[in-house]
Amino acid sequence: MIRLTNLTKKYGTFTAVDAIDLDVPPGELFGFLGPNGAGKTTTLRMIAGILQPTSGTIEIGGVDIVKDPITAKAKLGFIPDRPFIYEKLTGIEFLRFVAGLYGEEGPDVEHRARELLALFDLDEWRDELVESYSHGMRQKLIVSSAFVHRPQVIVVDEPHVGLDPKSIKILRDVFKEYVRRGHTIMMSTHTLETAESLCDRIAIIVNGKIAAAGTMDDLRTQSKQVGGLEEIFLKLTGENAARNLVEVLDA
């Protein structure tokens, strides 16, 4: 459902994403992990069509997002790490607006929008201006907007930011049901426990390159590390930093 081939993004002489290849099939929740500055958000923004790749291809459901962006983006929902919402719209108006961008309107959209607002405890706030929403409420509204047009693929950058424990549990259940129905999620998160328990497969990106990818067993084999995702992640990205910290504290 998502296919990246030789995907590269450069800013002048700096290479943020370096010729990565990934294939995420339907019915999979795929974790995309890495340290700060590794290229995660840049990659997700290219998949969402916000950034243009320097080279390589991105296919959403078999459609090249550079060659046919309208068709590709119609298959996609995006949950960014820093949401932007028009504050002079109410919650229900914002969901209608987003659905309208994808050419959807009418009773079905109205019903779907109200169900999403109720699911995330926003129903009582549906007619209030977004400017009155807390950060967590805005995040829940953005999550709702990603699902309102019934996309085949969801791309998520740090989904839990600002959410309370109940909302996190609801969101995880929604993700599980979404992929169970044959859809695809590609998710970036710094919460390794979430990635390990939720994701079918995981890729770890370091300095713009894929350091390891696959199931947990695949990651253990590739990293030559026995244990959980935290141990694997540190082996691939931060073992030296951890040793340096010990040396600083002992100095």
N, C-alpha and C positions, 0 to 999 in steps of 0.2 A: 504493500500500500504506500509506503514511503521508500524511495530508492535514491540514495546519494551515490554519485559516481565521480570519483576524482575531484570532489568538491573543494574549492580553494577560495579563500578570501584574503586579499592583501590590502594593506594601508601603506602606500609608499613602498619602502623596503621591508616593512614588517609584515610577516605572514601570520595572520591570526588563526586561520584554518588551513591545514596543509594536506591537500589531496586525500581527503578521507572517503572511504567507501562504506556504506551501510545499507542494509536491506531489512526493513521492518514489515513483516507480512500482516494480513488481516487477522484480527483476533489476538493481538499481542499487546501487552503493556511493556514498553521498552524504556529502560532507564538510561539516562545520559548524564554521566557524572564526571567531575573533574574539579581541580582546585580553582580558585579565583584567577581569572585571566587566561584560562586554558583554551577558551574558544567555544564554550557551551552556548552562551547566549547569542553569540554571533551566528553559530550554526542554526539555532532555532529560528532566529530572525530571517535567515536566508530561506529556510523551509517555509516560513509563513509569508514570504514574499515581501518583507519589509526592506531587506537588504538584497542587493544584486550580487551574485557571486562573481569573483574575478574570472574563474574558469570552472569547468565541470558542470554536471547536470543534477537537477532535483526533479524527481517525478512523484506526483501525488496521484495515486490511483491510475498510474500509467500515463499521466498528462504532465508534460514538461512545464514547470511553473514560469520559466522565462519566455518560452515560445507561446504559451497559451495561458497567461496568468488568470484570466477571468474564470475559465473552466476549472483550473486547478484549485483556485482559492474557494470556489463554491463547494468543494469537497472538504474544506478545512475549517476548524475552529481553533482559535489561538488564545491562550491564557498567559499574558505577560507577567513578568515579575514586578513591574511598576505600572499599574493600570491607569489609563486615562479615560475619564468619563465626562460627558457633557453635564455640568453641574446644574444647569437650568432646565433639565428634563427630570421628570419623575422616574422612579424605578421602572414602572410598566411602560412608560414612553420610551425609555432607553432600549428596552428589549424589543419593542415594536420597531424602533429605528434600526437596530441591528438586523432584525429579520428582514426589514425592507431593503437593506443593502444587498441581500441575497435574493431579492425578488419574491419574498414570501409575505403574505398578509392575509387578513381575514379571520374567521372564527377559529380555525385550527391553530394559528399562531397565537391568538388571544388565549386560548385554552392552555397551550403549551407554556406560554410565558407565566401565566398565573400558577400553573403547577410547579414550575421551577422556583418562583418566588416563595411559594408555600413550603417547598422542600427545604429551602435554606432559611426559613423563619423570617422572610422579608415581606410576607403577605400584608401585614399591618402597615408596612411602610411603602406599599406599591404606589400610592398617590402623593408621596412626599418628594420634594426636590432632592436630588442626589447630593446637593451641597450640605444637606443636613445629616448625611450618612457618616458613620464612623469608618475608619480604615478597613476594619473587618467586614462591615456591611458592603463597602464598595468592592472588596475582593469577592464576596459571594455574588454580587451582581455581575461582575465580570465573568465569573465561572458560569453563571446562568446564561449569559449572552453567548458564550462559546457553544452551548448546546442548543440554543433556541432554533437554529435553522437545520437541525438534524444532520450534522456533518458526518462524513465517513472517517475522518481523521481529526484527532485533537492533539495539538502541540502545547505543552505546558512548561512554563519556566517558574520554578519555585511555587507550587500550588498552595502551600500551607501558610504563606506569609499573611499574618494578621488574623488568621482564623482561630476560633476557640476550639477546644477539644471535641465538642459535639459536631461542629461543622466539619472538622477534619475527618471524623468517623463517617459522616454522611458522604463527604466527597470521595473517600476511599471506596465506599460501597457503590457509589455511582460509577466510578472508574471500573470496578470489577464487573458490574453488570454491562457496562458499555462494551468492553472487550469480549465478554461472554456472548454478546450478540453479533460478534464478527467484525467489530470496528477496531480501530487502531489508536493507541495513545503513545506518544513519545514524550517523556517527562524528564526534566532536569530538576534535581533537588540536592541540597547539602545534607539532608536527613538520611543518613545511610541505613538506619533501621527500617525506614519506610521503603526505601528502594529494595532492600533485601527481602522484605516480607511481601511486597506488592508486585514487583516486576518479574516478568517471565525471563527476560534477558537484559543484560546491562552492558553498556560500553563505557570505558573510562578514557577520557581524552586528556592528554598532557602536552602542553606546548603546541597545541594545534594538531596533534597526531593522535590516532587511536592507539593507546598502549595495550589494551586488552578488550575483548568483547565476547559475549556468549552467556551461557547459563552460569550459575555459581560454580558448578563443577568445572566448566571451561575456564573460568577466571582463576580458580585455584591452580589448575594445570599451567596456564599461561604465566601466572605470577610466581609459580613454585612456592606457594604460600598455603599452609593449612590453617583453616580457621574461617571466621566470618568475613563479611564485606569490609568492615573497618580495617582488619589486618591486611587484606588484599589492597585496599585503597592506599593505605600508608606505605605499603611496600612499593607500589607503583608510583606514588606521588610525593610522599612526605617522610620517608624513613630517615633521610639525612637531616631534615629539619628537626625531627624529634630528637635525634642524637645531639644536634647542636644545642637544643634547648637544655638538655641535661648537662652539657659541658658548661653552658653559661651559668646555670644555677649552682654548679659545683665550683665555679671559679671563685 
